[in-house]
Amino acid sequence: MSRLTERIARWQPQPNDRFYRMIVRSGQALRFVSQIRIIATGQENLLPPGQLNGKSRRPIPGQGAVVAITHFGYLDFAFAELVVWEHARAQMRFLITKGAGSHWFAGPAIRAAGHVIVDRSAGSAAYQGALEKLRAGEYVAILPEAGVSRSYTVRELKTGAVRLAVEAGVPIIPISVWGSHRLMSRGHKLSLRTVFRAPVRVHVSKPIWHDADADVTRETAQLRAELQDGIDRGTANFPIDPEPGAWWQPAHRGGGAMTEDERIAADAFDKASGRHERQ
């Protein structure tokens, strides 16, 4: 690593709303150029837009939310963000892995965007950071599957999303994204041919509120069911008819993705070998 990249890597910029808006505008521009069609449903389930602080949503204590997003591909978060941004100009703060946060180029950008960096060996700090943002009225976005589901069905969820929502006293907004994994996912690189005019389905389910004494395990199972319901809605009227055995279709729909048993076995292998830390 050169001295320049070392200096960039050590740079710890403060969160900047203008920088965040620049990232969103870049995503909107790329969507325009590639003519990607975002087909969104359930926007009425998003929280009221609230007040603007300049050109973005102004966080108000007591009006935060946990946004739980499915994770079938590497661009799911971006399409969820665009839908929420168009509704409320909300700057979602994502939980980002330490590996990405330590990258010499991406790390400073992640910090400037106000995201929360998660160190799995010391997760309590990230949890407290996310909790503080929620209590301040921010939207904290989580991919609770904690890794790409290679069966393209919602895999087991971590309980962090529900625990944060319960402790902060805020709702969870489930957002299911279907179709973006066709563009870029684990084992499938980005292809301009696939991206051009590609459809992506985004469904927002009703907010889930939790009592202070909620059963976290049961409520996490409910969240998983809601996310899968959104995926089922997306696949039911997706504007592309897949060929038999298409890699991006789940096995129970005649696709070539892993079965649930195969996915569980592959996840267990990755965990034992430490590969899950890098997904």
C-alpha positions as CSV (number, residue, x, y, z in Angstrom):
1,M,0.0,0.0,0.0
2,S,1.4,3.4,-1.0
3,R,1.7,6.3,1.4
4,L,-1.3,8.0,-0.3
5,T,-3.6,5.0,0.2
6,E,-2.4,4.7,3.8
7,R,-3.3,8.3,4.4
8,I,-6.7,7.8,2.9
9,A,-7.3,4.6,4.9
10,R,-6.5,6.5,8.2
11,W,-8.8,9.4,7.3
12,Q,-11.9,9.4,9.6
13,P,-14.3,11.9,8.1
14,Q,-17.4,13.0,10.0
15,P,-20.9,12.1,8.6
16,N,-21.9,14.6,5.9
17,D,-25.4,14.9,4.5
18,R,-24.2,16.5,1.3
19,F,-21.9,13.6,0.7
20,Y,-24.8,11.1,1.3
21,R,-27.0,13.0,-1.2
22,M,-24.2,12.8,-3.7
23,I,-24.1,9.0,-3.4
24,V,-27.9,8.8,-3.8
25,R,-27.8,11.1,-6.9
26,S,-25.0,8.9,-8.3
27,G,-27.2,5.8,-7.9
28,Q,-30.2,7.6,-9.5
29,A,-28.0,8.6,-12.4
30,L,-26.7,5.0,-12.9
31,R,-30.3,3.8,-12.8
32,F,-31.3,6.4,-15.4
33,V,-28.4,5.5,-17.7
34,S,-29.1,1.7,-17.5
35,Q,-32.9,2.3,-17.6
36,I,-33.4,-0.1,-14.7
37,R,-37.1,-0.4,-13.9
38,I,-37.9,-0.4,-10.1
39,I,-41.3,-1.8,-9.6
40,A,-42.2,-0.8,-6.1
41,T,-45.3,-1.8,-4.1
42,G,-46.4,-1.2,-0.5
43,Q,-44.9,2.3,-0.3
44,E,-48.0,3.2,1.8
45,N,-46.5,1.1,4.5
46,L,-43.5,3.4,4.9
47,L,-43.6,5.9,7.7
48,P,-44.8,9.5,7.0
49,P,-42.0,11.5,5.3
50,G,-41.7,13.9,8.2
51,Q,-39.8,17.2,8.0
52,L,-36.9,18.0,5.7
53,N,-33.6,19.4,7.0
54,G,-32.5,21.2,3.9
55,K,-32.8,18.5,1.2
56,S,-33.0,15.4,3.3
57,R,-35.2,14.0,6.1
58,R,-34.6,15.6,9.5
59,P,-34.3,12.9,12.2
60,I,-36.6,13.5,15.1
61,P,-36.2,11.5,18.4
62,G,-38.9,8.9,18.7
63,Q,-39.5,8.7,14.9
64,G,-36.7,6.3,13.9
65,A,-37.1,2.8,12.4
66,V,-35.2,-0.4,11.7
67,V,-35.3,-1.2,8.0
68,A,-34.9,-4.9,7.4
69,I,-33.9,-5.8,3.8
70,T,-33.5,-9.2,2.1
71,H,-30.1,-10.2,0.9
72,F,-30.0,-12.3,-2.3
73,G,-27.6,-10.0,-4.2
74,Y,-25.0,-7.3,-3.7
75,L,-27.2,-4.5,-4.9
76,D,-30.4,-5.1,-2.8
77,F,-29.5,-2.4,-0.4
78,A,-29.2,0.2,-3.1
79,F,-32.7,-0.4,-4.5
80,A,-34.3,-0.4,-1.1
81,E,-32.5,2.9,-0.4
82,L,-33.8,4.5,-3.6
83,V,-37.4,3.6,-2.8
84,V,-37.1,4.9,0.8
85,W,-35.3,8.1,-0.5
86,E,-38.0,8.8,-3.1
87,H,-40.6,8.5,-0.4
88,A,-39.1,10.4,2.5
89,R,-35.6,11.7,1.5
90,A,-34.4,9.5,4.4
91,Q,-30.7,8.8,4.8
92,M,-30.6,5.2,6.0
93,R,-27.6,4.2,8.1
94,F,-26.5,0.8,7.2
95,L,-24.7,-1.7,9.4
96,I,-21.5,-2.3,7.4
97,T,-18.9,-5.1,8.0
98,K,-15.5,-4.2,9.4
99,G,-13.9,-5.6,6.2
100,A,-15.7,-3.0,4.1
101,G,-15.1,-0.2,6.6
102,S,-11.4,-0.9,6.7
103,H,-11.0,-0.7,2.9
104,W,-8.6,2.1,2.0
105,F,-11.1,3.7,-0.5
106,A,-14.6,2.6,0.7
107,G,-13.9,3.0,4.4
108,P,-13.7,6.9,4.4
109,A,-16.8,7.0,2.2
110,I,-18.7,4.7,4.5
111,R,-17.9,6.9,7.5
112,A,-18.7,10.1,5.6
113,A,-22.2,8.6,4.8
114,G,-22.8,8.0,8.5
115,H,-23.1,4.2,8.4
116,V,-22.3,1.9,11.4
117,I,-19.3,-0.3,11.1
118,V,-19.7,-3.8,12.7
119,D,-16.8,-5.6,14.1
120,R,-18.1,-9.2,14.8
121,S,-15.4,-9.7,17.4
122,A,-16.7,-6.7,19.4
123,G,-20.3,-6.3,18.3
124,S,-21.5,-4.4,21.4
125,A,-20.0,-1.1,20.2
126,A,-21.8,-1.3,16.8
127,Y,-25.0,-2.3,18.6
128,Q,-24.8,0.7,20.9
129,G,-24.0,3.0,17.9
130,A,-27.1,1.7,16.0
131,L,-29.2,2.1,19.1
132,E,-28.1,5.7,19.6
133,K,-29.0,6.5,16.0
134,L,-32.4,4.9,16.3
135,R,-33.2,6.9,19.5
136,A,-32.1,10.0,17.7
137,G,-34.7,9.4,15.0
138,E,-32.5,7.9,12.3
139,Y,-33.4,5.0,10.0
140,V,-31.0,2.1,10.6
141,A,-30.9,-0.4,7.8
142,I,-30.0,-4.1,8.4
143,L,-29.6,-7.1,6.2
144,P,-30.7,-9.6,8.9
145,E,-29.8,-12.7,6.9
146,A,-26.1,-11.7,7.5
147,G,-25.1,-13.1,4.1
148,V,-26.4,-13.8,0.6
149,S,-29.1,-16.5,0.5
150,R,-28.0,-18.8,-2.3
151,S,-31.4,-20.6,-2.3
152,Y,-33.1,-17.2,-3.1
153,T,-35.5,-17.7,-0.3
154,V,-35.2,-15.9,3.0
155,R,-32.7,-17.7,5.2
156,E,-32.6,-17.7,9.0
157,L,-32.3,-14.2,10.5
158,K,-30.1,-12.8,13.2
159,T,-32.0,-11.4,16.1
160,G,-30.3,-8.0,16.1
161,A,-33.0,-6.2,14.1
162,V,-35.7,-7.2,16.5
163,R,-33.6,-6.5,19.6
164,L,-32.7,-3.1,18.4
165,A,-36.3,-2.3,17.5
166,V,-37.5,-3.5,20.9
167,E,-34.9,-1.6,22.9
168,A,-35.3,1.6,20.9
169,G,-39.1,1.4,20.8
170,V,-39.3,1.8,17.1
171,P,-40.9,-0.3,14.3
172,I,-39.3,-2.6,11.8
173,I,-40.0,-1.9,8.2
174,P,-39.5,-5.1,6.1
175,I,-38.4,-4.5,2.6
176,S,-38.1,-7.4,0.1
177,V,-36.1,-7.0,-3.0
178,W,-36.5,-9.5,-5.9
179,G,-34.6,-9.4,-9.2
180,S,-31.5,-7.4,-8.3
181,H,-29.6,-10.6,-7.7
182,R,-29.8,-11.2,-11.4
183,L,-27.6,-8.2,-11.8
184,M,-24.9,-9.1,-9.3
185,S,-24.8,-11.8,-6.7
186,R,-22.5,-14.3,-5.1
187,G,-20.9,-16.2,-8.0
188,H,-22.4,-14.0,-10.6
189,K,-20.6,-10.8,-11.7
190,L,-22.1,-7.6,-13.0
191,S,-23.0,-7.7,-16.7
192,L,-24.0,-4.6,-18.7
193,R,-26.2,-6.8,-20.9
194,T,-28.2,-8.1,-17.9
195,V,-28.4,-4.7,-16.3
196,F,-29.8,-2.7,-19.2
197,R,-33.5,-2.3,-18.8
198,A,-33.6,-4.9,-16.0
199,P,-36.7,-5.0,-13.8
200,V,-36.3,-5.0,-10.0
201,R,-39.3,-5.7,-7.7
202,V,-39.3,-3.9,-4.2
203,H,-42.1,-4.6,-1.8
204,V,-42.5,-2.8,1.5
205,S,-44.5,-4.7,4.1
206,K,-46.5,-3.2,7.0
207,P,-44.3,-1.9,9.9
208,I,-43.9,-4.4,12.8
209,W,-44.2,-3.0,16.3
210,H,-43.0,-4.9,19.3
211,D,-43.8,-4.8,23.0
212,A,-41.1,-4.2,25.5
213,D,-41.3,-7.9,26.7
214,A,-41.5,-9.3,23.1
215,D,-40.2,-12.8,22.5
216,V,-37.3,-12.0,20.3
217,T,-37.0,-15.5,18.8
218,R,-40.7,-15.6,17.8
219,E,-40.7,-12.0,16.5
220,T,-37.6,-12.7,14.4
221,A,-39.5,-15.7,12.9
222,Q,-42.4,-13.3,12.1
223,L,-40.0,-10.9,10.4
224,R,-38.6,-13.7,8.3
225,A,-42.1,-14.7,7.2
226,E,-43.0,-11.1,6.3
227,L,-39.8,-10.8,4.2
228,Q,-40.5,-14.1,2.4
229,D,-44.1,-12.9,1.8
230,G,-42.7,-9.9,0.1
231,I,-40.4,-12.1,-2.0
232,D,-43.4,-14.3,-3.0
233,R,-45.2,-11.1,-4.1
234,G,-42.2,-10.1,-6.2
235,T,-41.9,-13.5,-7.9
236,A,-45.6,-13.8,-8.6
237,N,-45.7,-10.9,-11.1
238,F,-42.1,-10.5,-12.1
239,P,-42.0,-9.2,-15.7
240,I,-39.5,-11.8,-16.9
241,D,-40.5,-15.5,-17.5
242,P,-37.5,-17.5,-16.5
243,E,-36.3,-20.5,-18.5
244,P,-36.5,-23.9,-16.8
245,G,-33.6,-24.2,-14.4
246,A,-32.7,-20.5,-14.5
247,W,-29.9,-20.0,-11.9
248,W,-31.7,-17.0,-10.4
249,Q,-34.9,-18.9,-9.6
250,P,-35.4,-20.8,-6.4
251,A,-35.6,-24.6,-6.6
252,H,-39.2,-24.8,-5.5
253,R,-40.2,-22.7,-8.6
254,G,-38.2,-24.9,-11.0
255,G,-35.1,-22.9,-10.9
256,G,-31.4,-23.9,-10.6
257,A,-30.7,-22.3,-7.2
258,M,-29.7,-24.4,-4.3
259,T,-32.4,-26.2,-2.4
260,E,-32.9,-25.2,1.2
261,D,-31.0,-28.3,2.4
262,E,-28.1,-27.6,0.0
263,R,-28.0,-24.0,1.1
264,I,-28.0,-24.9,4.8
265,A,-25.1,-27.4,4.2
266,A,-23.2,-24.8,2.1
267,D,-23.7,-22.1,4.8
268,A,-22.5,-24.6,7.5
269,F,-19.4,-25.3,5.4
270,D,-18.6,-21.6,5.0
271,K,-19.0,-20.9,8.7
272,A,-16.7,-23.8,9.6
273,S,-14.1,-22.5,7.1
274,G,-14.5,-18.9,8.1
275,R,-15.7,-17.8,4.6
276,H,-18.9,-16.3,6.1
277,E,-16.8,-13.5,7.5
278,R,-16.1,-12.3,3.9
279,Q,-19.6,-12.6,2.4
